[in-house]
Amino acid sequence: MTDEGDETAADRLEQMLSESGLGGGTVETPDGFRSGFVALVGRPNVGKSTLLNQILGQKVSIVSDKPQTTRTQIRGVLHREDAQVVFVDTPGIHKPRTLMGERLNERAIDSLSDVDVVCLLVDAAGGFGPGDRLVAEKLGGRAVLVLNKCDRAKPARIAEQLTEVADEGFAEFFPISARTGEGVDELVEFLVSRMPEGPRWYPEGELSDVPERARVAELVREELLRTARQELPHSIATKVTEWEWPRVRVEILVERESQKPIVIGKKGAVLKEVGTRVRKQLPEGAYIELHVSVDKDWQSRADSLDRLGY
């Protein structure tokens, strides 16, 4: 997040394009057009991905009720006649127990230096706890507080939460429900007003910079999270190993041999259901081949994390 007069994320991106020879003076700024970058940060499972999908009106980030669903920075692009806002969905900031957890925290925190506005999401029902305060401290007190899941909290509880954080130094407060869309339009209008004047960084109609291979792997992981046991979500990773459209082979990694039958299911029932659900979200004719393998303690091994892109 930047102070007035500081270099913006758009300035840095334009400089990078120019230095790489891709800019070449071809990026034009329409009169009065605003563009910039917004990071969505917070503890795990506060609804960052749900909010991103609600703002864009389409799913670009997988969602789950399991913590740490988002493992990479996912950019979603909001296109308007007067503005373009690039939202960065970040991994939940938490107390890490593995090397992967440490890397997820680093990615989330690193994203804060390259955006124009930071939105800190807090669960309205759960309240502003020590974990939220820890995240807020990393933001320097200049973030916008987004009190999410207000559809699940009583008005008195929401008012109580807003009163408690009034002295935390937030730039603005927005009670919303990412699930129902309540309050989201007001939040978006505020964010657009905070964007500097700038060009369209992404072509019209492009909603995300996530490669198709990565999107398919994430869809498989999302569907696995719907069916796998509670102790498995953090132990599952997915990666596309073969792409010969319409045939796609996805490797599913677990950390223990004992976890394989849970992911496969009786007579392959879990994998069959997952494959069916994923195919319904892809163009007609897609064929998904799922393979489960063991990579012992992959969450704590740098070589495995590097191979998986974490």
N, C-alpha and C positions, 0 to 999 in steps of 0.2 A: 504494500500500500504506500502511496506517495503523498508527501505534503505538496501544497500548491507551489508551483514553480519547479518541482523536482522532475527528473526525467521519468516519463511514463513507460508502461509496458509497450505501448504502441511505438514510442520513440525508439526503444531498444530493438523492437522487431524491424522497424524501417531501416535502422542502421545496419542490422544483420543482412537484410535483403540487399542493401546497397553494396556492402562489402563483399557479398558473395556474387555480385553481378546480376542478381535476380530482380533487383529493384529498378535500376536503370531509369528512374524518373517516370515510370509508367503508372505508379500508384497515385491516383488523383483523389483529392478530398472534396466531395460535393459540399456546396455551401451549407453550413449549419449542420452537417452530418456528424453524428457522434459515434465513436467506437472505442472499445476497450475491453478489459479483462476483469472478471470477478471470480474469486476463489470461494468455494463452499467448504468450510472446515468445521470440525467439531469432533466430539467423541464418537466411537462406533455406534451405529444403529440409531442415529438421531434424525435420519430421513434426508440426507444430502442427495442421494441418487433419485429418490422419489420427487424431491423438489425440482431437480434438473429436468426430469422427464415431464413434470407438470408444466414447467415454464415453456418447454419446446413443443409440448403437445404430442410427443412421440417418444418411445423408449430408445434412449441411446446409452443408458447405463443400467446394468442389471440390478435388481433389488431383491432383498431377502430380509427376513426377520433375524437372521444370524449376524452377529457382529463381524466386522472386518470383511464384509462382502466385497467392497471396492479395494482393489490392490494396486491400481495404477492411477495416474492422473488421466482423467477422461475429459476431453473438451467437447462441449456442446455449444452450438452457435445459434443465437436468436437473431433472426433477420426481421428488420422493420424498415419502413420507408424512410424513417428519420434516424435510424441507428442500427448498429450491429454490436451485440454483446456476446463475448466469448466466455462461457462459464466453465470453470475448472473444478470438476468433482474430484475430491481428494480422499485418500484413505483416512479412516477414523484415527485420531490421535489417542493413544492408549499407553498403558504401562507394558512395555514389551517383555515377552518371555522367551522369544526366539530371535535369531538373526533376522528372519523375515520381518518380525514385528519392529525391529530397530530400523530396518530399511523403509518400511511403510511410514513410520513417523518422520524419517528424514525427508521422504518425498513430499509429505504433506506440508512440512515446515518450509522446505525449499521453495514451494510454489508461492509462498506469500510475498517474496521479493519481486515477483514478476507480474503482479496484477495491480489494477487501479483501485479496487475495492475488495475488502474481505468481509464475507458474511459468516458469522459464528452461529451455527445452529445449536439450539438447546431444546431438550425434550420438556415441553410444558408440564407434563404430568410428573416427570421425574425431578424437575427442579434444577436450579443452578447449583450444582454440587462442587466438591473439590476438584474433580476431573475437568469440569467446565472452566473453573477458575484457573487451573493450570494452563489450559489452552489459551484463555483470555490473556494471561500474562505474557505468553509468547507473541501476542499480536500487538502489544504496546498500547492497548487501550483505545485504539482508533477504529475498531471493527464495528460493523453494523450487527446488532443482536437480532437474530431471527428466532423467535419463540415458536417452535413447531409443534405439531400434534395438538393444537388447541381444540380440535374436535373431540379429543379424549379427556379434556380437563374442564372442570367447572369454572365459570367466569370469576368466582372469588379466588380460585387458585391461580388463574392467569394474572389477575390484578396483584396478587401477593408476589408472584414471581417478578413482575415488572418493577414493583416497589423495591424488592431486594437488590436488583441489579442497577437501580437508578444511579448509584454512586460509583459504578465500576468504570466509568469513563467511555462508554460506548457512544458512537457518533449518532446513532438512531436506533429505535426499537420497532420491531414489526411482529405482532402476533399473527400466526398463519396456520393453515393446515395444508401441507403439501399433498395430502391424500385427496382432499375434497376441492382444493383450489382456493379456499377462503383466504382472503388477504394477499394472495400471490400477485394479483394485478397491481396492487398498491406498492408492493415491494419492487416489482419490475420497473414501474414508472420512476421510483426513487433512484434505482440503480442507473437507469438510462440518463437521468439528470446529472449523475455524478461522472459520467463518461466524458473524456476530453473530445474535442473535435478531431476527427481522423477518418481514414478511408475504410472501405470494406476489406477486411483481411482474408475473408473466405468467400468463394463464389456463391452467388444466390442459390439457395436450395440445398447447400451442403450443410448438414446438421451436425456432423461430428468428424473428427480426424482419426477415429479408430479404424484401422485396417480391417477389411472384411474377414481375414483369417482370424484375427484377434477377437472380432465380434462373435464369430461362430464358437470359438473356444469358450468365451464368456457365457454364451447362451447355454452351452452344455453344463458349465459349472453352476449356473443359476438353477437349472432344472434338477441337478443333483442335490443342491441345497434344499430343495423342496421335499426330497424323499430320503436323504441320508439321515442317520441317527445324529442326535445332538452332539456326540463326542467327535464326529467326523469332519465337520465343515472346514476347520483350519488345516486338516490333514489332506485335503483334496486340492489338486492343481490340474489344470487342463491346458493342452497345447495341440494345435493342429500340426500333424507330422506329414501329411500328404494332402495335396490339393490338386485334383484333376477334375475340375467341375464337370458334371454335377456330383462326382464322388469326392467325399471329404473324410479323411481319417483323423480322429481325435484321440490323443493319448490322455488317459486319466491316471494321474499319479496318486498313490497313497503311501503312507509311511510304514505300514506293517502288513505282513501276509494275512493276518487275522482280519484286516479291513477289506480285503478284496471281495470276499463273499457278500459283505454288507452292501458294497457298491454294485456288484453284479446282480444280486437278488436271486431268489429261488428260480432255477431254470432260466436265468437271464432276464427276469421280469423287470427289475429296476432299469437296466440298460435299455430294454425295449421301450419302456414308457418314456424314458428320457429322450431317446432318439426320435420317437413319434412327436413329442412336444416341440423339439427343436426344429424338426422338418416343417411343422406348421408355421414357423416364423421365418422360413426361407422361401425363395422362389420355387415354384412347382417343379418337381422332378429331382430335387436335391436328395442325395443318398448319404446318410451319416453312418460311418463305421466307427464304433467305439471300442477301445482296447484299454484294459486296466493293467497297470504294472506297478511294481513296488520300487520306490526310491527311498531307502531307509533314511529317516530323519532329514528329509530334504529341506524342511523349514530352517534348519540350523547349519546347513552346509552351503558355503559360498558358491561352489561350483554348480550346484543344482539351482540355486536362486538365479545365478547368471544365465544359465541355460533357459530358464523359464521367463526371464526378462523382469524379475523382481529386484 
